[in-house]
Amino acid sequence: MKKTTNDLTSHVMDKGLVINKYKGEYQAKRVMMRAGLPVDVIESVLFQDKKNQKETTTTNK
């Protein structure tokens, strides 16, 4: 079964977010860059994740 590019991109972004959470931003960037994602996409994904983490932290208090 052949996966579409969009499915692979979303999978790589999800994997990058998990790595970002447990191993750090640098490792996440490396994994996503090796997979071929553009740098601007990587930056926006990681920025959105940081923004969402801050919102969740404030609402949990």
C-alpha distance matrix in Angstrom:
0.0 3.8 6.5 9.8 12.9 14.6 12.4 12.8 16.5 17.2 15.8 18.1 20.9 20.7 20.8 23.7 25.6 25.5 26.7 29.3 30.6 31.0 31.5 32.7 32.1 32.4 29.6 27.3 28.1 27.5 24.0 23.0 24.8 23.0 19.7 21.2 22.3 25.6 28.7 29.8 26.6 27.0 30.6 30.1 27.5 30.0 32.9 31.5 30.8 34.5 35.8 34.0 35.3 38.8 38.6 37.5 40.2 42.9 42.0 41.9 45.5
3.8 0.0 3.8 6.6 9.5 11.7 10.1 10.3 13.7 15.0 14.1 16.0 18.8 19.3 19.5 21.9 24.0 24.4 25.4 27.7 29.4 30.1 30.3 31.1 30.1 30.3 27.7 25.4 25.8 25.2 21.9 20.6 22.0 20.4 17.0 18.0 19.1 22.3 25.5 26.6 23.5 24.2 27.9 27.4 25.1 27.7 30.6 29.3 29.0 32.6 33.8 32.4 33.8 37.2 37.2 36.4 39.1 41.7 41.0 41.2 44.7
6.5 3.8 0.0 3.8 6.6 8.2 6.3 6.8 10.2 11.3 10.6 12.7 15.2 15.8 16.3 18.6 20.6 21.2 22.4 24.5 26.1 27.1 27.4 28.1 26.9 27.3 25.0 22.3 22.7 22.5 19.2 17.6 19.4 18.3 14.6 15.7 16.2 19.4 22.5 23.4 20.1 20.8 24.4 23.8 21.5 24.1 26.9 25.6 25.3 28.9 30.1 28.6 30.2 33.5 33.5 32.7 35.5 38.0 37.3 37.7 41.2
9.8 6.6 3.8 0.0 3.8 5.4 5.4 6.5 8.7 10.2 10.9 12.6 14.5 15.7 16.8 18.5 20.3 21.6 22.8 24.4 26.3 27.7 27.9 28.1 26.5 27.0 25.1 22.1 22.1 22.3 19.3 17.0 18.5 18.0 14.3 14.5 14.5 17.3 20.6 21.0 17.9 19.1 22.6 21.7 19.8 22.8 25.3 24.0 24.2 27.8 28.7 27.5 29.4 32.5 32.4 32.1 34.9 37.1 36.6 37.3 40.7
12.9 9.5 6.6 3.8 0.0 3.8 5.5 5.1 6.1 8.7 9.8 10.5 12.2 14.2 15.2 16.3 18.3 20.1 20.9 22.1 24.4 25.9 25.8 25.6 23.7 24.0 22.4 19.5 19.0 19.2 16.6 14.0 15.2 15.0 11.4 11.0 10.9 13.5 16.9 17.4 14.5 15.8 19.3 18.7 17.1 20.1 22.5 21.6 22.0 25.4 26.4 25.7 27.6 30.5 30.7 30.7 33.4 35.5 35.3 36.2 39.4
14.6 11.7 8.2 5.4 3.8 0.0 3.8 5.4 5.0 6.2 8.5 9.9 10.5 12.3 14.2 15.2 16.6 18.5 19.9 20.8 22.8 24.7 25.0 24.6 22.6 23.5 22.2 18.8 18.6 19.6 17.0 14.1 15.8 16.4 12.8 12.5 11.2 13.6 16.6 16.4 13.1 14.6 17.8 16.6 14.8 18.1 20.2 18.8 19.4 22.9 23.6 22.6 24.8 27.7 27.5 27.6 30.4 32.5 32.1 33.1 36.4
12.4 10.1 6.3 5.4 5.5 3.8 0.0 3.8 5.5 5.3 6.2 8.7 10.0 10.6 12.3 14.2 15.5 16.8 18.4 19.8 21.4 23.0 23.7 23.8 22.4 23.4 21.5 18.3 18.8 19.5 16.4 14.1 16.5 16.6 12.8 13.7 12.8 15.8 18.4 18.7 15.1 15.9 19.2 18.1 15.6 18.5 21.0 19.4 19.3 23.0 23.9 22.5 24.3 27.5 27.3 26.8 29.7 32.0 31.4 32.0 35.5
12.8 10.3 6.8 6.5 5.1 5.4 3.8 0.0 3.8 5.5 5.0 6.1 8.6 9.8 10.4 12.1 14.2 15.4 16.3 18.0 20.1 21.3 21.4 21.6 20.2 20.8 18.7 15.8 16.1 16.4 13.2 11.1 13.4 13.0 9.2 10.5 10.3 13.7 16.3 17.3 13.9 14.1 17.8 17.4 15.0 17.4 20.4 19.4 19.0 22.5 23.9 22.8 24.2 27.5 27.8 27.4 29.9 32.4 32.2 32.7 35.9
16.5 13.7 10.2 8.7 6.1 5.0 5.5 3.8 0.0 3.8 5.4 5.1 6.2 8.6 9.9 10.4 12.4 14.4 15.2 16.2 18.5 20.2 20.2 19.8 17.9 18.6 17.1 13.9 13.7 14.7 12.0 9.1 11.3 12.0 8.5 8.9 7.5 10.5 13.0 13.6 10.2 10.7 14.2 13.7 11.5 14.2 17.0 16.1 16.2 19.6 20.9 20.2 21.8 24.8 25.3 25.2 27.7 30.0 30.1 30.8 33.9
17.2 15.0 11.3 10.2 8.7 6.2 5.3 5.5 3.8 0.0 3.8 5.5 5.0 6.1 8.5 9.7 10.5 12.4 14.2 15.0 16.7 18.7 19.4 19.1 17.5 19.0 17.5 13.9 14.6 16.0 13.3 10.7 13.6 14.6 11.3 12.3 10.3 13.0 14.9 14.9 11.2 11.4 14.5 13.4 10.5 13.3 15.9 14.3 14.1 17.7 18.8 17.5 19.2 22.4 22.5 22.2 24.9 27.2 27.0 27.6 30.9
15.8 14.1 10.6 10.9 9.8 8.5 6.2 5.0 5.4 3.8 0.0 3.8 5.5 5.1 6.1 8.5 10.0 10.8 12.3 14.1 15.6 16.9 17.6 18.0 17.1 18.3 16.1 12.9 14.2 15.0 11.7 10.1 13.4 13.5 10.3 12.4 11.3 14.7 16.3 17.1 13.6 12.9 16.2 15.7 12.5 14.4 17.6 16.4 15.3 18.7 20.4 18.9 20.0 23.4 23.8 23.0 25.4 28.1 27.9 28.1 31.3
18.1 16.0 12.7 12.6 10.5 9.9 8.7 6.1 5.1 5.5 3.8 0.0 3.8 5.5 5.1 6.0 8.6 9.9 10.4 12.0 14.3 15.5 15.4 15.5 14.2 15.0 12.9 9.8 10.7 11.3 8.1 6.3 9.7 9.9 7.1 9.3 8.4 11.8 13.2 14.6 11.4 10.0 13.6 13.9 10.9 12.4 15.8 15.4 14.4 17.5 19.6 18.7 19.5 22.8 23.8 23.3 25.3 28.1 28.4 28.5 31.6
20.9 18.8 15.2 14.5 12.2 10.5 10.0 8.6 6.2 5.0 5.5 3.8 0.0 3.8 5.4 5.0 6.2 8.7 9.8 10.2 12.4 14.5 14.8 14.2 12.5 14.0 12.7 9.0 9.9 11.8 9.4 7.0 10.4 11.9 9.6 11.0 8.7 11.3 12.0 12.5 9.1 7.8 10.8 10.6 7.3 9.1 12.3 11.7 10.8 14.0 15.9 15.1 16.2 19.3 20.2 19.9 22.0 24.7 25.0 25.5 28.4
20.7 19.3 15.8 15.7 14.2 12.3 10.6 9.8 8.6 6.1 5.1 5.5 3.8 0.0 3.8 5.4 5.1 6.4 8.7 9.7 10.8 12.8 13.9 14.0 13.3 15.3 13.5 10.1 12.1 13.8 11.1 9.8 13.5 14.5 12.3 14.3 12.4 15.1 15.6 16.0 12.6 11.1 13.6 13.1 9.4 10.5 13.7 12.4 10.6 14.0 15.9 14.3 14.9 18.5 19.1 18.2 20.4 23.3 23.3 23.3 26.5
20.8 19.5 16.3 16.8 15.2 14.2 12.3 10.4 9.9 8.5 6.1 5.1 5.4 3.8 0.0 3.8 5.4 5.2 6.2 8.5 10.0 10.9 11.5 12.3 12.1 13.5 10.9 8.1 10.7 11.5 8.4 8.3 12.1 12.4 10.7 13.5 12.4 15.4 15.7 17.0 14.1 11.8 14.5 15.0 11.4 11.7 15.3 14.8 12.6 15.4 18.0 16.7 16.6 20.2 21.4 20.3 21.9 25.1 25.4 25.0 28.0
23.7 21.9 18.6 18.5 16.3 15.2 14.2 12.1 10.4 9.7 8.5 6.0 5.0 5.4 3.8 0.0 3.8 5.4 5.1 6.0 8.6 10.1 9.9 9.6 8.6 10.1 8.2 4.7 7.1 8.8 6.6 6.1 9.8 11.0 10.1 12.3 10.7 13.1 12.7 14.1 11.6 8.7 11.1 12.1 8.9 8.5 12.3 12.6 10.5 12.9 15.8 15.2 15.1 18.3 20.0 19.4 20.7 23.8 24.6 24.5 27.2
25.6 24.0 20.6 20.3 18.3 16.6 15.5 14.2 12.4 10.5 10.0 8.6 6.2 5.1 5.4 3.8 0.0 3.8 5.4 4.9 6.2 8.8 9.9 9.3 8.6 11.3 10.2 6.8 9.4 11.9 10.2 9.6 13.1 14.7 13.7 15.5 13.4 15.4 14.6 15.1 12.5 9.8 11.3 11.6 8.0 7.1 10.5 10.2 7.4 10.0 12.7 11.8 11.5 14.9 16.4 15.6 17.1 20.1 20.8 20.7 23.5
25.5 24.4 21.2 21.6 20.1 18.5 16.8 15.4 14.4 12.4 10.8 9.9 8.7 6.4 5.2 5.4 3.8 0.0 3.8 5.4 5.2 6.5 8.3 9.2 10.0 12.4 10.4 8.0 11.5 13.1 11.0 11.5 15.1 15.9 15.0 17.6 16.1 18.4 17.7 18.7 16.1 13.3 14.9 15.3 11.8 10.7 13.9 13.5 10.3 12.4 15.3 13.8 12.8 16.4 17.9 16.4 17.5 21.0 21.5 20.7 23.5
26.7 25.4 22.4 22.8 20.9 19.9 18.4 16.3 15.2 14.2 12.3 10.4 9.8 8.7 6.2 5.1 5.4 3.8 0.0 3.8 5.4 5.3 5.3 6.5 7.7 9.3 6.8 5.3 9.1 10.1 8.5 10.0 13.1 13.7 13.7 16.4 15.3 17.6 16.5 18.1 16.1 12.8 14.3 15.7 12.6 10.8 14.3 14.9 11.9 13.3 16.7 16.0 14.6 17.9 20.0 18.8 19.4 22.9 23.9 23.1 25.5
29.3 27.7 24.5 24.4 22.1 20.8 19.8 18.0 16.2 15.0 14.1 12.0 10.2 9.7 8.5 6.0 4.9 5.4 3.8 0.0 3.8 5.7 5.6 4.4 4.8 7.7 6.9 5.0 8.2 10.4 9.9 10.6 13.3 14.9 15.2 17.1 15.4 16.9 15.2 16.3 14.7 11.2 11.9 13.3 10.6 8.0 11.1 12.1 9.1 9.9 13.5 13.3 11.8 14.7 17.2 16.5 16.9 20.1 21.6 21.1 23.2
30.6 29.4 26.1 26.3 24.4 22.8 21.4 20.1 18.5 16.7 15.6 14.3 12.4 10.8 10.0 8.6 6.2 5.2 5.4 3.8 0.0 3.8 6.1 6.1 7.8 10.9 10.1 8.7 12.0 14.0 13.3 14.0 17.0 18.4 18.4 20.5 18.7 20.3 18.7 19.4 17.6 14.4 14.8 15.6 12.7 10.1 12.7 13.0 9.4 9.9 13.2 12.3 10.1 13.2 15.6 14.2 14.3 17.8 19.1 18.1 20.3
31.0 30.1 27.1 27.7 25.9 24.7 23.0 21.3 20.2 18.7 16.9 15.5 14.5 12.8 10.9 10.1 8.8 6.5 5.3 5.7 3.8 0.0 3.8 6.1 9.1 11.2 9.6 9.4 13.0 14.1 13.3 15.1 17.9 18.6 18.9 21.5 20.3 22.2 20.7 22.0 20.3 16.9 17.5 18.8 15.9 13.3 16.1 16.7 13.1 13.5 16.9 16.0 13.6 16.5 19.0 17.3 17.0 20.7 21.9 20.4 22.4
31.5 30.3 27.4 27.9 25.8 25.0 23.7 21.4 20.2 19.4 17.6 15.4 14.8 13.9 11.5 9.9 9.9 8.3 5.3 5.6 6.1 3.8 0.0 3.8 7.2 8.2 6.4 7.6 10.8 11.4 11.3 13.5 15.7 16.4 17.4 19.9 19.1 20.8 19.0 20.8 19.6 15.9 16.6 18.5 16.1 13.3 16.2 17.6 14.4 14.5 18.2 18.0 15.7 18.3 21.2 20.0 19.6 23.1 24.7 23.5 25.2
32.7 31.1 28.1 28.1 25.6 24.6 23.8 21.6 19.8 19.1 18.0 15.5 14.2 14.0 12.3 9.6 9.3 9.2 6.5 4.4 6.1 6.1 3.8 0.0 3.8 5.6 5.7 6.5 8.9 10.4 11.2 12.7 14.6 16.0 17.2 19.1 17.8 18.8 16.6 18.1 17.3 13.6 13.6 15.8 13.9 10.6 13.2 15.1 12.3 11.8 15.6 16.1 14.0 16.1 19.3 18.7 18.2 21.4 23.4 22.7 24.2
32.1 30.1 26.9 26.5 23.7 22.6 22.4 20.2 17.9 17.5 17.1 14.2 12.5 13.3 12.1 8.6 8.6 10.0 7.7 4.8 7.8 9.1 7.2 3.8 0.0 3.8 5.5 5.1 6.1 8.7 10.0 10.6 12.1 14.3 15.5 16.7 15.0 15.6 13.0 14.4 14.0 10.3 10.0 12.5 11.0 7.8 10.3 12.7 10.7 10.3 13.9 15.0 13.7 15.6 18.6 18.8 18.7 21.5 23.6 23.5 25.1
32.4 30.3 27.3 27.0 24.0 23.5 23.4 20.8 18.6 19.0 18.3 15.0 14.0 15.3 13.5 10.1 11.3 12.4 9.3 7.7 10.9 11.2 8.2 5.6 3.8 0.0 3.8 5.4 5.2 6.3 8.8 10.1 10.6 12.4 14.4 15.6 14.6 15.1 12.5 14.8 14.8 11.1 11.2 14.4 13.4 10.6 13.1 15.8 14.2 13.9 17.4 18.7 17.5 19.3 22.4 22.6 22.4 25.2 27.4 27.2 28.7
29.6 27.7 25.0 25.1 22.4 22.2 21.5 18.7 17.1 17.5 16.1 12.9 12.7 13.5 10.9 8.2 10.2 10.4 6.8 6.9 10.1 9.6 6.4 5.7 5.5 3.8 0.0 3.8 5.5 5.1 6.3 8.7 9.9 10.7 12.5 14.5 14.1 15.5 13.8 16.3 15.6 11.9 13.0 15.8 14.1 11.8 15.0 17.1 15.0 15.4 19.0 19.6 18.3 20.7 23.5 23.2 23.3 26.4 28.2 27.7 29.5
27.3 25.4 22.3 22.1 19.5 18.8 18.3 15.8 13.9 13.9 12.9 9.8 9.0 10.1 8.1 4.7 6.8 8.0 5.3 5.0 8.7 9.4 7.6 6.5 5.1 5.4 3.8 0.0 3.8 5.5 5.3 6.3 8.5 10.0 10.8 12.7 11.6 13.2 11.7 13.8 12.5 8.8 10.4 12.7 10.5 8.7 12.3 13.9 11.9 13.0 16.4 16.8 16.1 18.7 21.1 20.9 21.5 24.5 26.0 25.8 28.0
28.1 25.8 22.7 22.1 19.0 18.6 18.8 16.1 13.7 14.6 14.2 10.7 9.9 12.1 10.7 7.1 9.4 11.5 9.1 8.2 12.0 13.0 10.8 8.9 6.1 5.2 5.5 3.8 0.0 3.8 5.5 5.2 6.0 8.5 9.9 10.7 9.4 10.3 8.4 10.9 10.4 6.7 8.3 11.3 10.1 8.6 11.8 14.0 13.0 13.9 17.0 18.0 17.8 20.0 22.5 22.8 23.5 26.1 27.8 28.1 30.1
27.5 25.2 22.5 22.3 19.2 19.6 19.5 16.4 14.7 16.0 15.0 11.3 11.8 13.8 11.5 8.8 11.9 13.1 10.1 10.4 14.0 14.1 11.4 10.4 8.7 6.3 5.1 5.5 3.8 0.0 3.8 5.5 5.1 6.1 8.6 10.0 10.1 11.5 10.2 13.5 13.1 9.8 11.7 14.8 13.6 12.4 15.6 17.7 16.5 17.5 20.7 21.6 21.1 23.5 26.0 26.1 26.6 29.5 31.2 31.1 33.2
24.0 21.9 19.2 19.3 16.6 17.0 16.4 13.2 12.0 13.3 11.7 8.1 9.4 11.1 8.4 6.6 10.2 11.0 8.5 9.9 13.3 13.3 11.3 11.2 10.0 8.8 6.3 5.3 5.5 3.8 0.0 3.8 5.5 5.2 6.3 8.9 9.3 11.8 11.6 14.5 13.1 10.1 12.9 15.2 13.2 12.6 16.2 17.6 16.1 17.8 20.9 21.1 20.8 23.7 25.8 25.5 26.4 29.4 30.7 30.5 32.9
23.0 20.6 17.6 17.0 14.0 14.1 14.1 11.1 9.1 10.7 10.1 6.3 7.0 9.8 8.3 6.1 9.6 11.5 10.0 10.6 14.0 15.1 13.5 12.7 10.6 10.1 8.7 6.3 5.2 5.5 3.8 0.0 3.8 5.4 5.0 6.5 5.8 8.4 8.6 11.2 9.5 6.9 10.3 12.2 10.4 10.7 14.2 15.3 14.5 16.6 19.2 19.6 19.9 22.7 24.4 24.5 25.9 28.6 29.7 30.0 32.5
24.8 22.0 19.4 18.5 15.2 15.8 16.5 13.4 11.3 13.6 13.4 9.7 10.4 13.5 12.1 9.8 13.1 15.1 13.1 13.3 17.0 17.9 15.7 14.6 12.1 10.6 9.9 8.5 6.0 5.1 5.5 3.8 0.0 3.8 5.3 5.1 5.4 7.0 7.1 10.6 10.0 7.9 10.7 13.3 12.6 12.7 15.7 17.5 17.2 18.8 21.4 22.2 22.7 25.0 27.0 27.4 28.6 31.2 32.5 33.0 35.3
23.0 20.4 18.3 18.0 15.0 16.4 16.6 13.0 12.0 14.6 13.5 9.9 11.9 14.5 12.4 11.0 14.7 15.9 13.7 14.9 18.4 18.6 16.4 16.0 14.3 12.4 10.7 10.0 8.5 6.1 5.2 5.4 3.8 0.0 3.8 5.3 7.6 10.0 10.8 14.2 13.3 11.3 14.4 16.9 15.6 15.8 19.1 20.6 19.9 21.7 24.5 25.0 25.2 27.8 29.8 29.8 31.0 33.8 35.0 35.2 37.6
19.7 17.0 14.6 14.3 11.4 12.8 12.8 9.2 8.5 11.3 10.3 7.1 9.6 12.3 10.7 10.1 13.7 15.0 13.7 15.2 18.4 18.9 17.4 17.2 15.5 14.4 12.5 10.8 9.9 8.6 6.3 5.0 5.3 3.8 0.0 3.8 5.9 9.3 11.2 14.0 12.2 10.9 14.5 16.1 14.5 15.5 18.8 19.6 19.1 21.4 23.9 23.9 24.5 27.4 29.0 28.9 30.5 33.2 34.1 34.3 37.0
21.2 18.0 15.7 14.5 11.0 12.5 13.7 10.5 8.9 12.3 12.4 9.3 11.0 14.3 13.5 12.3 15.5 17.6 16.4 17.1 20.5 21.5 19.9 19.1 16.7 15.6 14.5 12.7 10.7 10.0 8.9 6.5 5.1 5.3 3.8 0.0 3.8 6.4 9.0 11.7 10.5 10.1 13.5 15.1 14.3 15.7 18.5 19.5 19.7 21.9 24.0 24.5 25.5 28.1 29.5 30.0 31.6 34.1 35.0 35.7 38.3
22.3 19.1 16.2 14.5 10.9 11.2 12.8 10.3 7.5 10.3 11.3 8.4 8.7 12.4 12.4 10.7 13.4 16.1 15.3 15.4 18.7 20.3 19.1 17.8 15.0 14.6 14.1 11.6 9.4 10.1 9.3 5.8 5.4 7.6 5.9 3.8 0.0 3.8 6.5 8.5 6.7 6.7 10.2 11.4 10.8 12.6 15.1 16.0 16.5 18.8 20.6 21.3 22.5 25.0 26.2 26.9 28.7 30.9 31.8 32.7 35.3
25.6 22.3 19.4 17.3 13.5 13.6 15.8 13.7 10.5 13.0 14.7 11.8 11.3 15.1 15.4 13.1 15.4 18.4 17.6 16.9 20.3 22.2 20.8 18.8 15.6 15.1 15.5 13.2 10.3 11.5 11.8 8.4 7.0 10.0 9.3 6.4 3.8 0.0 3.8 5.6 5.4 6.5 8.9 10.3 11.0 12.7 14.4 15.8 17.0 18.8 20.3 21.5 23.0 24.9 26.3 27.4 29.1 31.0 32.2 33.4 35.8
28.7 25.5 22.5 20.6 16.9 16.6 18.4 16.3 13.0 14.9 16.3 13.2 12.0 15.6 15.7 12.7 14.6 17.7 16.5 15.2 18.7 20.7 19.0 16.6 13.0 12.5 13.8 11.7 8.4 10.2 11.6 8.6 7.1 10.8 11.2 9.0 6.5 3.8 0.0 3.8 5.4 5.0 6.1 8.6 9.9 10.6 12.1 14.2 15.4 16.5 18.2 20.0 21.1 22.7 24.5 25.8 27.1 28.9 30.5 31.7 33.8
29.8 26.6 23.4 21.0 17.4 16.4 18.7 17.3 13.6 14.9 17.1 14.6 12.5 16.0 17.0 14.1 15.1 18.7 18.1 16.3 19.4 22.0 20.8 18.1 14.4 14.8 16.3 13.8 10.9 13.5 14.5 11.2 10.6 14.2 14.0 11.7 8.5 5.6 3.8 0.0 3.8 5.4 5.1 6.2 8.6 10.0 10.4 12.2 14.3 15.4 16.3 18.3 20.0 21.2 22.6 24.3 25.9 27.3 28.7 30.4 32.4
26.6 23.5 20.1 17.9 14.5 13.1 15.1 13.9 10.2 11.2 13.6 11.4 9.1 12.6 14.1 11.6 12.5 16.1 16.1 14.7 17.6 20.3 19.6 17.3 14.0 14.8 15.6 12.5 10.4 13.1 13.1 9.5 10.0 13.3 12.2 10.5 6.7 5.4 5.4 3.8 0.0 3.8 5.5 5.2 6.1 8.7 9.8 10.6 12.4 14.4 15.3 16.5 18.4 20.2 21.2 22.6 24.5 26.1 27.2 28.6 31.0
27.0 24.2 20.8 19.1 15.8 14.6 15.9 14.1 10.7 11.4 12.9 10.0 7.8 11.1 11.8 8.7 9.8 13.3 12.8 11.2 14.4 16.9 15.9 13.6 10.3 11.1 11.9 8.8 6.7 9.8 10.1 6.9 7.9 11.3 10.9 10.1 6.7 6.5 5.0 5.4 3.8 0.0 3.8 5.5 5.2 6.2 8.5 10.0 10.7 12.5 14.3 15.5 16.7 18.7 20.2 21.2 22.7 24.8 26.1 27.2 29.4
30.6 27.9 24.4 22.6 19.3 17.8 19.2 17.8 14.2 14.5 16.2 13.6 10.8 13.6 14.5 11.1 11.3 14.9 14.3 11.9 14.8 17.5 16.6 13.6 10.0 11.2 13.0 10.4 8.3 11.7 12.9 10.3 10.7 14.4 14.5 13.5 10.2 8.9 6.1 5.1 5.5 3.8 0.0 3.8 5.5 5.3 6.0 8.5 9.9 10.6 12.2 14.2 15.4 16.7 18.4 20.0 21.2 22.9 24.6 25.9 27.8
30.1 27.4 23.8 21.7 18.7 16.6 18.1 17.4 13.7 13.4 15.7 13.9 10.6 13.1 15.0 12.1 11.6 15.3 15.7 13.3 15.6 18.8 18.5 15.8 12.5 14.4 15.8 12.7 11.3 14.8 15.2 12.2 13.3 16.9 16.1 15.1 11.4 10.3 8.6 6.2 5.2 5.5 3.8 0.0 3.8 5.5 5.0 6.0 8.5 9.9 10.4 12.1 14.2 15.4 16.5 18.3 20.0 21.3 22.6 24.3 26.4
27.5 25.1 21.5 19.8 17.1 14.8 15.6 15.0 11.5 10.5 12.5 10.9 7.3 9.4 11.4 8.9 8.0 11.8 12.6 10.6 12.7 15.9 16.1 13.9 11.0 13.4 14.1 10.5 10.1 13.6 13.2 10.4 12.6 15.6 14.5 14.3 10.8 11.0 9.9 8.6 6.1 5.2 5.5 3.8 0.0 3.8 5.5 5.2 6.3 8.8 10.0 10.6 12.4 14.5 15.5 16.5 18.5 20.3 21.3 22.6 25.0
30.0 27.7 24.1 22.8 20.1 18.1 18.5 17.4 14.2 13.3 14.4 12.4 9.1 10.5 11.7 8.5 7.1 10.7 10.8 8.0 10.1 13.3 13.3 10.6 7.8 10.6 11.8 8.7 8.6 12.4 12.6 10.7 12.7 15.8 15.5 15.7 12.6 12.7 10.6 10.0 8.7 6.2 5.3 5.5 3.8 0.0 3.8 5.5 5.0 6.3 8.7 9.9 10.5 12.5 14.4 15.4 16.6 18.7 20.2 21.2 23.3
32.9 30.6 26.9 25.3 22.5 20.2 21.0 20.4 17.0 15.9 17.6 15.8 12.3 13.7 15.3 12.3 10.5 13.9 14.3 11.1 12.7 16.1 16.2 13.2 10.3 13.1 15.0 12.3 11.8 15.6 16.2 14.2 15.7 19.1 18.8 18.5 15.1 14.4 12.1 10.4 9.8 8.5 6.0 5.0 5.5 3.8 0.0 3.8 5.4 5.2 6.2 8.7 9.9 10.8 12.6 14.4 15.5 17.0 18.7 20.2 22.0
31.5 29.3 25.6 24.0 21.6 18.8 19.4 19.4 16.1 14.3 16.4 15.4 11.7 12.4 14.8 12.6 10.2 13.5 14.9 12.1 13.0 16.7 17.6 15.1 12.7 15.8 17.1 13.9 14.0 17.7 17.6 15.3 17.5 20.6 19.6 19.5 16.0 15.8 14.2 12.2 10.6 10.0 8.5 6.0 5.2 5.5 3.8 0.0 3.8 5.5 5.0 6.1 8.6 10.0 10.6 12.3 14.3 15.6 16.6 18.4 20.6
30.8 29.0 25.3 24.2 22.0 19.4 19.3 19.0 16.2 14.1 15.3 14.4 10.8 10.6 12.6 10.5 7.4 10.3 11.9 9.1 9.4 13.1 14.4 12.3 10.7 14.2 15.0 11.9 13.0 16.5 16.1 14.5 17.2 19.9 19.1 19.7 16.5 17.0 15.4 14.3 12.4 10.7 9.9 8.5 6.3 5.0 5.4 3.8 0.0 3.8 5.4 5.1 6.1 8.7 9.9 10.5 12.2 14.4 15.5 16.5 18.9
34.5 32.6 28.9 27.8 25.4 22.9 23.0 22.5 19.6 17.7 18.7 17.5 14.0 14.0 15.4 12.9 10.0 12.4 13.3 9.9 9.9 13.5 14.5 11.8 10.3 13.9 15.4 13.0 13.9 17.5 17.8 16.6 18.8 21.7 21.4 21.9 18.8 18.8 16.5 15.4 14.4 12.5 10.6 9.9 8.8 6.3 5.2 5.5 3.8 0.0 3.8 5.5 5.1 6.3 8.8 10.0 10.6 12.6 14.5 15.5 17.3
35.8 33.8 30.1 28.7 26.4 23.6 23.9 23.9 20.9 18.8 20.4 19.6 15.9 15.9 18.0 15.8 12.7 15.3 16.7 13.5 13.2 16.9 18.2 15.6 13.9 17.4 19.0 16.4 17.0 20.7 20.9 19.2 21.4 24.5 23.9 24.0 20.6 20.3 18.2 16.3 15.3 14.3 12.2 10.4 10.0 8.7 6.2 5.0 5.4 3.8 0.0 3.8 5.5 5.3 6.4 8.8 10.1 11.0 12.6 14.5 16.2
34.0 32.4 28.6 27.5 25.7 22.6 22.5 22.8 20.2 17.5 18.9 18.7 15.1 14.3 16.7 15.2 11.8 13.8 16.0 13.3 12.3 16.0 18.0 16.1 15.0 18.7 19.6 16.8 18.0 21.6 21.1 19.6 22.2 25.0 23.9 24.5 21.3 21.5 20.0 18.3 16.5 15.5 14.2 12.1 10.6 9.9 8.7 6.1 5.1 5.5 3.8 0.0 3.8 5.4 5.1 6.2 8.6 10.0 10.7 12.3 14.7
35.3 33.8 30.2 29.4 27.6 24.8 24.3 24.2 21.8 19.2 20.0 19.5 16.2 14.9 16.6 15.1 11.5 12.8 14.6 11.8 10.1 13.6 15.7 14.0 13.7 17.5 18.3 16.1 17.8 21.1 20.8 19.9 22.7 25.2 24.5 25.5 22.5 23.0 21.1 20.0 18.4 16.7 15.4 14.2 12.4 10.5 9.9 8.6 6.1 5.1 5.5 3.8 0.0 3.8 5.5 5.2 6.1 8.7 10.1 10.6 12.8
38.8 37.2 33.5 32.5 30.5 27.7 27.5 27.5 24.8 22.4 23.4 22.8 19.3 18.5 20.2 18.3 14.9 16.4 17.9 14.7 13.2 16.5 18.3 16.1 15.6 19.3 20.7 18.7 20.0 23.5 23.7 22.7 25.0 27.8 27.4 28.1 25.0 24.9 22.7 21.2 20.2 18.7 16.7 15.4 14.5 12.5 10.8 10.0 8.7 6.3 5.3 5.4 3.8 0.0 3.8 5.5 5.1 6.3 8.7 10.1 11.3
38.6 37.2 33.5 32.4 30.7 27.5 27.3 27.8 25.3 22.5 23.8 23.8 20.2 19.1 21.4 20.0 16.4 17.9 20.0 17.2 15.6 19.0 21.2 19.3 18.6 22.4 23.5 21.1 22.5 26.0 25.8 24.4 27.0 29.8 29.0 29.5 26.2 26.3 24.5 22.6 21.2 20.2 18.4 16.5 15.5 14.4 12.6 10.6 9.9 8.8 6.4 5.1 5.5 3.8 0.0 3.8 5.5 5.3 6.3 8.7 10.5
37.5 36.4 32.7 32.1 30.7 27.6 26.8 27.4 25.2 22.2 23.0 23.3 19.9 18.2 20.3 19.4 15.6 16.4 18.8 16.5 14.2 17.3 20.0 18.7 18.8 22.6 23.2 20.9 22.8 26.1 25.5 24.5 27.4 29.8 28.9 30.0 26.9 27.4 25.8 24.3 22.6 21.2 20.0 18.3 16.5 15.4 14.4 12.3 10.5 10.0 8.8 6.2 5.2 5.5 3.8 0.0 3.8 5.5 5.2 6.1 8.9
40.2 39.1 35.5 34.9 33.4 30.4 29.7 29.9 27.7 24.9 25.4 25.3 22.0 20.4 21.9 20.7 17.1 17.5 19.4 16.9 14.3 17.0 19.6 18.2 18.7 22.4 23.3 21.5 23.5 26.6 26.4 25.9 28.6 31.0 30.5 31.6 28.7 29.1 27.1 25.9 24.5 22.7 21.2 20.0 18.5 16.6 15.5 14.3 12.2 10.6 10.1 8.6 6.1 5.1 5.5 3.8 0.0 3.8 5.6 5.3 6.7
42.9 41.7 38.0 37.1 35.5 32.5 32.0 32.4 30.0 27.2 28.1 28.1 24.7 23.3 25.1 23.8 20.1 21.0 22.9 20.1 17.8 20.7 23.1 21.4 21.5 25.2 26.4 24.5 26.1 29.5 29.4 28.6 31.2 33.8 33.2 34.1 30.9 31.0 28.9 27.3 26.1 24.8 22.9 21.3 20.3 18.7 17.0 15.6 14.4 12.6 11.0 10.0 8.7 6.3 5.3 5.5 3.8 0.0 3.8 5.5 5.6
42.0 41.0 37.3 36.6 35.3 32.1 31.4 32.2 30.1 27.0 27.9 28.4 25.0 23.3 25.4 24.6 20.8 21.5 23.9 21.6 19.1 21.9 24.7 23.4 23.6 27.4 28.2 26.0 27.8 31.2 30.7 29.7 32.5 35.0 34.1 35.0 31.8 32.2 30.5 28.7 27.2 26.1 24.6 22.6 21.3 20.2 18.7 16.6 15.5 14.5 12.6 10.7 10.1 8.7 6.3 5.2 5.6 3.8 0.0 3.8 5.6
41.9 41.2 37.7 37.3 36.2 33.1 32.0 32.7 30.8 27.6 28.1 28.5 25.5 23.3 25.0 24.5 20.7 20.7 23.1 21.1 18.1 20.4 23.5 22.7 23.5 27.2 27.7 25.8 28.1 31.1 30.5 30.0 33.0 35.2 34.3 35.7 32.7 33.4 31.7 30.4 28.6 27.2 25.9 24.3 22.6 21.2 20.2 18.4 16.5 15.5 14.5 12.3 10.6 10.1 8.7 6.1 5.3 5.5 3.8 0.0 3.8
45.5 44.7 41.2 40.7 39.4 36.4 35.5 35.9 33.9 30.9 31.3 31.6 28.4 26.5 28.0 27.2 23.5 23.5 25.5 23.2 20.3 22.4 25.2 24.2 25.1 28.7 29.5 28.0 30.1 33.2 32.9 32.5 35.3 37.6 37.0 38.3 35.3 35.8 33.8 32.4 31.0 29.4 27.8 26.4 25.0 23.3 22.0 20.6 18.9 17.3 16.2 14.7 12.8 11.3 10.5 8.9 6.7 5.6 5.6 3.8 0.0
